[in-house]
Amino acid sequence: NQKITVGLGQTVTVGKENAGGHDQTVTVAHDQSVSVGNDQTLNVTNDRKKDVGNNQDSKVVGDDTEKVEKSQNITVGKDYTLTVTDSLTIKVGECVLKMNKDGTIMLNGVKIQFKADDSIKGVASTVHFN
């Protein structure tokens, strides 16, 4: 076992490799900053948990891809806003909902149902049904 206590500041520079053994716990009393000069890969064999006590910001300059092989649940306590510049597409099986920046909304499906407990209201200059 090894315990290292740093009272004020610490800088660790690894030139090539740094291998660890079993468990590691890092506690930082104030702020922590991590800077990676090139690529970073994080592999977690089992579960991963993240708790943020206040706000979280994320910025990606290029593309951002996320793949969830099972279910994903998102719970928002107040408002949820999604802003897309060009188009938004939601696909479920053969059903597609697409919204374009020109105001076009396309809804495609085998069977489309509308249900309202009170009323359904629509305003358009022309309405076409086949």
C-alpha positions as MATLAB code, in Angstrom:
seq = 'NQKITVGLGQTVTVGKENAGGHDQTVTVAHDQSVSVGNDQTLNVTNDRKKDVGNNQDSKVVGDDTEKVEKSQNITVGKDYTLTVTDSLTIKVGECVLKMNKDGTIMLNGVKIQFKADDSIKGVASTVHFN';
ca = [
       0.000    0.000    0.000;
       1.046    3.555   -0.688;
      -0.545    6.767    0.508;
       0.481   10.134   -0.905;
      -0.776   13.366    0.636;
      -0.151   16.611   -1.218;
      -0.932   19.736    0.796;
      -1.205   22.339   -1.951;
      -0.490   21.464   -5.588;
       0.709   18.481   -7.603;
       1.699   17.986  -11.225;
       2.119   14.497  -12.670;
       3.708   14.093  -16.099;
       3.859   10.630  -17.644;
       6.214   10.372  -20.605;
       5.275    6.888  -21.787;
       3.314    4.467  -19.556;
       1.829    4.357  -16.074;
       0.345    1.018  -14.962;
      -1.737    0.501  -11.826;
      -2.656   -2.489   -9.702;
      -6.031   -3.097   -8.026;
      -8.067   -0.106   -6.738;
      -7.333    3.612   -6.926;
      -9.106    6.496   -5.234;
      -8.283   10.105   -6.054;
      -9.615   12.871   -3.799;
      -9.030   16.493   -4.749;
      -9.909   19.090   -2.107;
     -10.636   21.907   -4.584;
     -10.435   22.022   -8.405;
      -9.034   19.430  -10.828;
      -8.136   19.925  -14.474;
      -7.151   17.191  -16.934;
      -5.523   18.095  -20.248;
      -4.835   15.483  -22.928;
      -2.580   16.479  -25.819;
      -4.037   13.988  -28.308;
      -6.634   11.188  -27.929;
      -8.204    9.813  -24.739;
      -9.903    6.431  -24.346;
     -11.862    5.336  -21.287;
     -12.755    1.651  -20.918;
     -14.907    0.547  -17.975;
     -15.491   -3.209  -17.799;
     -18.469   -3.043  -15.433;
     -20.681   -0.111  -14.334;
     -19.903    3.616  -14.425;
     -21.663    6.252  -12.328;
     -21.333   10.023  -12.559;
     -22.760   12.524  -10.042;
     -22.497   16.259  -10.705;
     -23.483   18.472   -7.769;
     -24.285   21.544   -9.861;
     -24.121   22.297  -13.612;
     -22.469   20.310  -16.420;
     -21.338   21.704  -19.781;
     -20.132   19.708  -22.764;
     -18.767   21.004  -26.087;
     -17.887   18.850  -29.096;
     -16.386   20.608  -32.130;
     -16.828   17.612  -34.479;
     -19.428   14.841  -34.524;
     -20.845   13.238  -31.360;
     -22.040    9.625  -31.543;
     -23.640    7.724  -28.682;
     -24.742    4.084  -28.892;
     -26.921    2.477  -26.217;
     -27.427   -1.252  -26.800;
     -30.356   -1.633  -24.382;
     -32.707    1.062  -23.031;
     -32.038    4.727  -22.292;
     -34.135    6.829  -19.937;
     -33.880   10.598  -19.614;
     -35.682   12.403  -16.790;
     -35.745   16.203  -16.819;
     -37.002   18.011  -13.723;
     -38.126   21.196  -15.513;
     -37.781   22.227  -19.170;
     -36.100   20.329  -22.034;
     -35.068   22.200  -25.179;
     -33.539   20.581  -28.247;
     -32.263   23.021  -30.886;
     -31.281   21.637  -34.294;
     -30.020   23.806  -37.180;
     -30.984   21.754  -40.264;
     -33.241   18.750  -39.593;
     -34.409   16.396  -36.852;
     -35.332   12.777  -37.622;
     -36.856   10.296  -35.183;
     -37.104    6.683  -36.410;
     -38.847    3.779  -34.692;
     -39.027    0.674  -36.883;
     -40.813    1.767  -40.066;
     -42.160    5.013  -38.543;
     -40.383    8.303  -39.261;
     -40.935   11.831  -37.967;
     -38.773   14.428  -39.716;
     -38.703   18.190  -39.228;
     -36.738   20.432  -41.591;
     -35.516   23.986  -41.106;
     -37.867   25.212  -43.885;
     -40.856   24.377  -41.643;
     -41.732   21.061  -43.306;
     -42.843   18.310  -40.932;
     -43.121   14.785  -42.351;
     -44.829   11.978  -40.430;
     -44.699    8.532  -42.050;
     -46.172    5.379  -40.578;
     -48.316    2.354  -41.348;
     -51.146    3.619  -39.121;
     -51.434    7.146  -37.676;
     -53.926    7.889  -34.896;
     -54.873   11.184  -33.264;
     -56.552   11.177  -29.855;
     -57.475   14.132  -27.693;
     -59.511   14.267  -24.494;
     -60.803   17.732  -25.430;
     -60.306   18.800  -29.067;
     -57.980   18.750  -32.055;
     -57.491   22.095  -33.775;
     -55.745   22.728  -37.053;
     -55.219   25.836  -39.148;
     -54.021   25.662  -42.756;
     -54.699   27.393  -46.059;
     -55.308   23.982  -47.692;
     -56.017   20.548  -46.217;
     -55.644   17.375  -48.348;
     -56.753   13.881  -47.297;
     -56.852   10.876  -49.659;
];
